[in-house]
């Protein structure tokens, strides 16, 4: 199982660097749902914001928008997974 998680992390990193953002978002959400505490997605989106991020006026000049979005999403998904009976 650890090999699959490492492979998923490498694929997510590749998608951040070379593929469109929507592909990375879909892969990150799939990883967060499939794996327990998939912090790699949050770290990869932090890297994405550090490399490609620009300050946004609509977010009050914040650069790390996708990082904070995926951090909140990971927390909410983990809370939701604990509430499900069939997810262990």
Residue pairs with C-beta under 8 A, 6 or more apart in sequence:
5 35
5 38
5 40
8 27
8 31
8 34
8 35
8 38
8 40
9 31
9 40
9 44
11 27
12 24
12 27
12 28
12 31
12 40
12 41
12 44
13 44
13 47
15 23
15 24
15 27
16 24
16 44
16 45
16 47
16 48
24 44
24 45
24 48
28 38
28 41
28 44
28 45
28 70
29 73
29 77
31 38
31 40
31 41
32 38
32 41
32 70
32 73
32 74
32 77
33 77
33 81
36 78
36 81
37 74
37 78
38 74
39 74
41 70
41 74
42 67
42 70
42 71
42 74
45 66
45 67
45 69
45 70
46 64
46 67
48 66
48 67
49 63
49 64
49 65
49 66
49 67
50 64
53 63
53 64
53 65
53 66
54 63
55 61
55 62
55 63
56 62
56 63
56 65
59 65
62 68
81 87
